[in-house]
Amino acid sequence: MAALIEIEKLTKRFGSFTAVDEVSFSVDRGEVLGFLGPNGAGKSTTMRMLAGFMPPTAGTARICGADVADNPVEAKRSLGFLPEGAPTYPEMSVSGFLAFTASIRGFRGSEKADRVALAMAQTQLEGVRLQPIETLSKGFKRRVGLAQALLHDPPVLVLDEPTDGLDPNQKHEVRELIRRMAPTKAIVISTHILEEVDAVCTRAIIIARGKVIVDAPPRALEVEGRSLEQVFRSLTLGTPKEAA
């Protein structure tokens, strides 16, 4: 069976600057991939290309077999995407925004109401359901973004900093939610929080200067008594060639 996410030599250039340089990896159902790297490493750019929000300069990305460039509608049907910043309509209420999202996804009537209710329950948003999104804290806004990504129960989730702005209890709740969903989905989490990788990820990719320099289970990186943080720092402070 083909992987749910397939990326082959994905490249993005901005003029003479190469932000993502021939990145390749795949993610199977049941895998939670932590996508790590320092600021400017190319994490968010890779996520945007995978989600079809930014065209690649070269290479391909497929979601459930659908090419995100050649067959974007089919690819996005199978994708739940939480982008950096989680853009919403700030004047809408939480329930109104999620109902709007459900309508765009093609849900109607009782199924639409059920989808919205479940997404709010999964992300603990019931208490603010009638509040305008612009009045919410950063953490609650992030949870609204996560709720819209989960609403249609997609087989693939691409989550850019899913616990950004959340308090410790909220972070724990989101990580538990990811663990519960993991067996039936392929999940990519772009993060700079190494604790998050240890907590929920079955595999870690480290990217630096646009290139993949490590692809291994998190525990495999903790060698010779060094923590994941120490390994990460030693790898990303050097050049990709040196780190490899």
C-alpha positions in Angstrom: 0.0 0.0 0.0 1.3 3.5 -0.9 2.2 5.9 1.8 -0.5 8.5 2.6 2.1 11.3 2.1 4.7 11.2 -0.6 7.3 13.9 -1.2 9.9 13.6 -3.9 12.7 16.1 -4.4 10.5 19.0 -3.3 12.3 22.3 -4.0 11.4 26.0 -3.5 13.6 28.9 -4.7 13.0 32.6 -4.1 15.2 34.2 -6.6 18.8 33.0 -5.9 17.8 31.7 -2.5 16.9 28.1 -2.1 14.5 27.7 0.9 13.8 24.0 0.4 16.4 21.9 -1.5 15.2 18.5 -2.9 13.5 17.3 0.2 12.1 13.7 0.0 10.2 11.6 2.5 7.0 9.6 2.9 4.6 9.1 5.8 2.5 5.9 6.3 -0.8 5.5 8.1 -0.1 5.2 11.8 3.1 7.4 11.7 3.4 10.7 13.6 6.3 12.6 12.0 8.0 15.4 13.9 9.4 17.9 11.4 12.2 19.8 13.1 14.6 22.6 12.3 15.8 26.0 13.4 14.1 29.2 12.3 14.5 29.7 8.5 15.3 26.0 7.9 12.4 25.5 5.5 9.8 23.8 7.7 6.9 26.1 7.1 7.7 26.4 3.4 7.7 22.6 3.0 4.4 22.4 4.9 2.8 25.0 2.6 3.9 23.2 -0.5 2.6 19.9 0.8 -0.7 21.5 1.6 -0.9 23.0 -1.9 -0.8 26.6 -0.6 2.5 27.3 -2.3 3.7 26.0 -5.7 7.0 24.2 -5.7 9.8 25.3 -8.0 10.5 21.6 -8.6 9.6 18.2 -7.3 6.2 16.6 -6.3 4.0 16.1 -3.3 1.1 13.6 -3.1 -1.6 13.1 -0.5 -3.4 9.8 -0.7 -2.0 9.4 -4.2 -3.3 12.8 -5.5 -0.7 15.2 -6.7 -1.2 18.5 -4.8 -0.3 20.5 -8.0 -2.1 18.5 -10.7 -5.1 17.3 -8.6 -5.4 19.9 -5.8 -9.1 19.4 -5.0 -8.7 15.7 -4.5 -5.6 16.1 -2.4 -7.2 18.7 -0.1 -10.2 16.5 0.5 -7.9 14.1 2.3 -6.0 16.8 4.1 -6.5 18.6 7.4 -4.0 21.6 7.5 -3.2 23.8 10.4 -1.0 26.6 9.0 1.3 29.0 10.9 -0.9 31.7 12.4 -4.2 29.7 11.7 -5.9 32.4 9.7 -9.7 32.7 10.3 -12.5 35.3 10.0 -12.0 37.2 13.2 -15.5 38.7 13.3 -17.2 35.3 13.2 -18.1 33.3 16.3 -16.3 30.0 16.9 -19.4 27.9 16.0 -20.2 30.2 13.0 -16.7 29.8 11.6 -16.7 26.0 12.0 -20.2 25.8 10.5 -18.9 27.9 7.5 -15.9 25.5 7.2 -18.2 22.5 7.3 -20.4 24.0 4.6 -17.3 24.5 2.4 -16.4 20.8 3.0 -19.8 19.8 1.7 -21.6 18.9 4.9 -25.3 19.8 5.4 -28.0 19.4 7.9 -27.5 17.2 10.9 -24.2 15.8 9.7 -22.9 19.4 9.5 -24.0 20.1 13.1 -22.5 16.8 14.3 -19.2 17.6 12.7 -19.0 21.0 14.2 -20.0 19.7 17.7 -17.4 16.9 17.5 -14.6 19.3 16.4 -15.4 21.7 19.3 -15.5 18.8 21.8 -12.1 17.4 20.5 -10.5 20.8 21.0 -12.4 21.9 24.1 -14.0 25.0 22.5 -17.6 24.5 23.8 -17.2 27.2 26.4 -16.3 29.9 23.8 -18.5 28.7 21.0 -20.5 32.0 20.7 -17.5 34.3 21.1 -16.1 36.2 18.2 -12.8 34.7 17.3 -11.1 38.2 17.5 -11.8 38.2 21.3 -10.1 34.9 22.0 -6.6 34.4 23.4 -3.8 33.2 21.2 -4.2 29.6 22.6 -8.0 29.5 21.9 -7.4 30.9 18.4 -4.9 28.1 17.8 -7.5 25.5 18.9 -10.1 27.0 16.5 -7.5 26.5 13.7 -7.0 22.9 14.9 -10.7 22.3 15.0 -11.2 23.3 11.4 -8.4 20.9 10.4 -10.0 18.0 12.2 -13.6 18.8 11.2 -13.9 16.5 8.1 -11.9 13.6 9.8 -9.2 13.5 7.1 -6.7 10.7 6.8 -3.8 13.1 6.6 -3.0 15.9 9.1 -0.3 18.6 8.5 0.0 20.7 11.7 2.4 23.6 11.9 3.1 24.4 15.5 -0.2 22.9 16.8 0.5 23.8 20.5 1.8 27.3 19.9 0.3 29.6 22.5 -1.3 26.9 24.6 -0.9 26.6 28.3 0.6 23.3 29.8 -2.8 21.7 30.3 -4.0 22.5 26.8 -0.7 21.2 25.3 -1.3 17.9 27.1 -4.8 17.7 25.8 -3.8 18.3 22.2 -1.0 15.8 22.5 -3.4 13.2 23.9 -5.8 13.9 21.0 -2.9 13.4 18.5 -2.1 10.0 20.1 -5.7 8.9 19.9 -5.9 9.8 16.2 -2.5 8.5 15.2 -3.4 4.8 14.4 -5.8 5.8 11.6 -3.9 8.8 10.1 -0.6 10.0 8.7 0.4 13.1 10.8 3.1 15.6 10.2 3.9 18.0 13.1 6.2 20.9 12.3 7.6 22.1 15.7 10.5 23.6 17.4 9.5 22.0 20.8 11.6 19.0 21.3 9.5 17.8 24.2 6.6 17.5 21.8 8.6 15.2 19.5 9.5 13.0 22.5 5.8 13.0 23.6 3.9 12.1 20.5 6.2 11.4 17.5 7.2 8.0 16.2 9.7 9.5 13.8 11.7 12.7 13.5 13.1 14.6 10.5 15.5 17.4 11.1 15.9 20.0 8.3 18.6 22.6 8.2 19.3 25.1 5.4 16.5 23.5 3.3 18.0 20.0 3.4 17.0 16.9 5.3 19.9 15.9 7.6 18.3 13.3 9.8 15.4 10.9 9.5 15.1 8.5 12.4 12.9 7.6 15.4 13.4 10.1 18.2 14.9 7.6 20.6 17.5 6.6 18.0 18.9 10.1 18.2 19.5 10.0 21.9 22.8 8.2 21.6 25.9 8.2 23.9 23.9 9.8 26.7 23.1 12.9 24.7 19.5 14.2 24.9 17.4 14.9 21.8 18.0 18.7 22.4 21.8 18.2 22.4 21.7 16.1 19.2 19.4 18.7 17.6 21.8 21.6 18.5 24.9 19.8 17.3 23.3 18.9 14.0 21.7 22.3 13.1 24.6 24.5 14.2 26.8 22.9 11.5 26.3 22.8 7.7 24.1 20.0 6.3 27.2 18.4 4.9 29.0 18.5 8.2 25.9 17.3 10.1 25.5 14.3 7.8 
